[in-house]
């Protein structure tokens, strides 16, 4: 991770400042992504921020050419987004900044990038926090319906693959990822707020640190929690925050 977390003073100060612009109760938007891009710099001072923003701009331009749900899926594929890289447990997959640079990440980071890029291209999509997974919801009527409208969406995008999904596909995702313990319920399809996303990103980072027995990273995550916790940090008891590494 380069420098130890004790050397992150300037980055942590900017993270604290950016946190004020990300409304916990607001949507997953550009202000949230900008906050998380600074988080990427806290995690990795050598991060190429310009490359991350250039990748986002490229995805925005491609989505603008065809803003339909299928067009968004094609844009993700053509721009090299999808998959979790060599290991799902890498902490880099939890950082939207690193996902923008590498193209690989967790469902949450890939989904957030999709929603923000689409919004920049004039397309309104929603981030949906399923148990153990995240998908992008296309509001009813946004494109060719793939089934009956369900919680205001009739088509979904799985940015991890990337591909279009219908309700049946969501049922399979929930059942597979929960190993048969859960079944899809409408309550699982709530649109994530910025606070939900921040909580889930931090939980993913902590889980990655624990899985890799990375004590410096775990210490850094705790410092970050303290920094953002003084500014109306999201409640980590929420449904979207209970499911780690997704």
C-alpha positions in Angstrom: 0.0 0.0 0.0 3.0 2.3 -0.3 3.3 4.7 2.7 1.9 3.7 6.0 -1.5 5.2 7.0 0.2 7.5 9.5 1.6 9.5 6.5 -1.9 10.2 5.0 -2.5 13.6 6.7 -3.1 15.7 3.6 -5.3 13.1 2.0 -7.3 12.6 5.1 -7.9 16.3 5.4 -9.2 16.4 1.8 -11.3 13.4 2.5 -12.9 15.2 5.5 -13.6 18.2 3.4 -15.2 16.1 0.6 -17.3 14.2 3.1 -19.3 17.4 3.7 -20.4 17.5 0.0 -21.8 13.9 0.0 -25.3 14.0 1.5 -25.8 10.7 3.3 -29.6 10.8 2.5 -29.0 11.8 -1.1 -28.6 9.6 -4.1 -25.5 7.8 -5.4 -24.2 10.8 -7.5 -21.1 12.6 -8.7 -20.5 14.2 -5.3 -20.4 10.8 -3.7 -18.0 9.4 -6.4 -15.7 12.5 -6.0 -15.6 11.7 -2.2 -14.7 8.1 -2.9 -12.1 9.1 -5.5 -10.3 11.0 -2.6 -10.8 7.9 -0.5 -8.8 6.0 -3.2 -5.9 8.5 -2.7 -6.0 7.9 1.0 -5.7 4.2 0.4 -3.0 4.6 -2.2 -1.1 7.9 -2.5 0.3 6.7 -5.9 -3.1 6.4 -7.4 -3.3 7.9 -10.9 -6.3 10.2 -10.3 -6.1 11.7 -13.8 -6.4 8.2 -15.3 -9.4 7.4 -13.1 -11.2 10.6 -14.2 -10.3 10.0 -17.9 -11.8 6.5 -17.7 -15.0 7.9 -16.3 -15.2 10.5 -19.0 -14.7 7.8 -21.7 -17.5 5.8 -20.3 -19.8 8.8 -20.1 -19.1 9.6 -23.8 -19.8 6.0 -24.8 -23.1 5.8 -22.9 -24.2 9.1 -24.5 -24.0 7.4 -27.9 -26.6 4.9 -26.9 -28.2 5.6 -23.5 -30.6 2.5 -23.6 -30.0 -0.2 -21.0 -28.4 -2.4 -23.7 -26.3 0.5 -24.8 -25.1 1.0 -21.2 -24.1 -2.7 -21.1 -22.2 -2.4 -24.4 -20.5 0.7 -23.1 -19.2 -1.1 -20.0 -18.0 -4.0 -22.1 -16.3 -1.9 -24.7 -14.6 0.3 -22.1 -13.2 -2.8 -20.3 -15.4 -2.7 -17.2 -16.4 -6.0 -15.5 -15.1 -8.8 -13.4 -13.2 -8.7 -10.1 -9.7 -9.1 -11.4 -7.3 -11.7 -10.1 -8.9 -12.0 -6.6 -12.3 -10.9 -5.4 -10.9 -10.2 -2.0 -8.4 -7.5 -3.1 -9.0 -4.2 -1.3 -8.6 -2.4 -4.6 -11.9 -3.9 -5.8 -13.6 -1.9 -3.0 -12.2 1.4 -4.2 -14.1 3.1 -7.1 -11.0 5.0 -8.0 -9.0 1.8 -8.5 -11.9 0.2 -10.3 -11.9 3.1 -12.8 -8.2 2.6 -13.5 -8.2 -1.2 -13.7 -11.8 -1.8 -15.0 -12.4 -4.5 -12.4 -14.1 -4.3 -9.0 -16.9 -5.4 -6.8 -20.5 -5.2 -7.9 -20.9 -2.1 -5.7 -18.0 -0.2 -7.2 -18.8 -1.2 -10.8 -22.5 -0.4 -10.2 -21.8 3.0 -8.7 -19.5 3.9 -11.6 -22.3 2.9 -14.0 -25.0 5.0 -12.3 -22.8 8.1 -12.1 -21.5 7.8 -15.7 -25.1 7.3 -16.9 -26.2 10.4 -15.0 -23.4 12.4 -16.6 -24.7 11.2 -19.9 -28.3 12.3 -19.0 -29.6 8.9 -18.1 -31.3 8.3 -14.7 -30.4 4.8 -13.2 -30.7 3.6 -9.6 -28.2 1.6 -7.5 -29.9 -1.4 -5.9 -28.3 -3.1 -2.8 -29.2 -6.7 -2.9 -27.9 -9.1 -0.2 -24.3 -10.0 -1.2 -24.6 -8.2 -4.5 -25.4 -4.8 -6.1 -27.3 -4.2 -9.4 -28.3 -1.2 -11.4 -32.1 -0.6 -11.8 -33.5 0.9 -15.0 -36.7 2.8 -14.2 -39.8 1.3 -15.8 -40.0 2.5 -19.4 -36.3 3.4 -19.7 -35.8 0.6 -22.3 -37.2 -2.7 -23.6 -38.9 -4.4 -20.6 -37.5 -7.7 -19.5 -40.5 -8.6 -17.4 -43.2 -7.0 -15.2 -42.3 -3.8 -13.3 -40.8 -4.7 -9.9 -40.3 -1.8 -7.4 -40.3 0.7 -10.2 -37.8 -1.1 -12.4 -38.5 -3.6 -15.2 -34.9 -4.1 -16.3 -31.6 -4.4 -14.3 -27.9 -4.3 -15.1 -25.4 -6.5 -13.5 -22.2 -4.4 -14.0 -20.0 -7.3 -12.7 -20.7 -9.3 -15.9 -21.9 -6.9 -17.5 -25.4 -8.0 -18.7 -29.1 -7.2 -18.5 -31.2 -9.0 -15.9 -34.8 -9.6 -15.2 -36.6 -10.6 -12.0 -35.8 -14.2 -12.5 -32.1 -13.4 -12.8 -32.3 -11.4 -9.6 -33.9 -14.3 -7.8 -31.1 -16.6 -9.0 -28.4 -14.1 -7.9 -29.9 -13.8 -4.4 -30.4 -17.6 -4.0 -26.9 -18.4 -5.3 -25.0 -15.8 -3.3 -26.9 -16.7 -0.1 -26.4 -20.4 -0.8 -30.2 -20.9 -0.8 -30.8 -19.2 2.6 -32.6 -16.2 1.1 -35.3 -15.6 -1.6 -35.8 -12.3 -3.4 -38.1 -10.0 -1.6 -39.3 -6.5 -2.8 -37.7 -5.0 0.4 -34.3 -6.1 -1.0 -34.7 -3.7 -4.0 -34.5 -0.4 -2.2 -32.5 2.3 -3.9 -29.2 2.9 -2.1 -28.5 6.3 -0.7 -25.0 7.9 -0.6 -24.9 6.9 3.1 -25.6 3.2 2.2 -22.8 3.2 -0.3 -20.3 4.7 2.0 -21.2 2.2 4.8 -20.9 -0.7 2.4 -17.6 0.5 0.9 -16.1 0.8 4.4 -17.4 -2.6 5.4 -15.9 -4.1 2.2 -12.6 -2.5 2.9 -12.6 -3.8 6.5 -13.6 -7.3 5.4 -10.8 -7.3 2.7 -8.3 -6.3 5.4 -9.4 -9.0 7.7 -9.4 -11.6 4.9 -5.9 -10.7 4.0 -4.7 -10.2 7.6 -3.5 -6.8 6.5 -3.1 -5.0 9.8 -1.9 -1.6 8.3 -4.9 -1.5 6.0 -7.2 -2.4 9.0 -5.7 0.5 10.9 -6.1 2.8 8.0 -9.8 1.8 7.7 -10.4 2.6 11.3 -8.7 6.0 10.9 -10.9 6.7 7.9 -14.0 5.7 9.9 -13.1 8.2 12.6 -12.5 11.0 10.1 -15.9 10.5 8.3 -17.7 9.5 11.5 -17.5 13.0 12.9 -19.6 14.2 9.9 -22.8 12.4 10.1 -21.5 9.0 9.1 -24.1 6.6 7.8 -25.7 4.1 10.1 -24.0 0.8 9.5 -26.9 -1.2 10.9 -28.9 -0.6 7.7 -29.8 -3.5 5.4 -27.4 -2.4 2.7 -24.5 -2.4 5.1 -24.9 -5.8 6.6 -23.5 -7.7 3.5 -19.8 -7.6 3.0 -17.6 -7.8 0.0 -20.2 -7.2 -2.7 
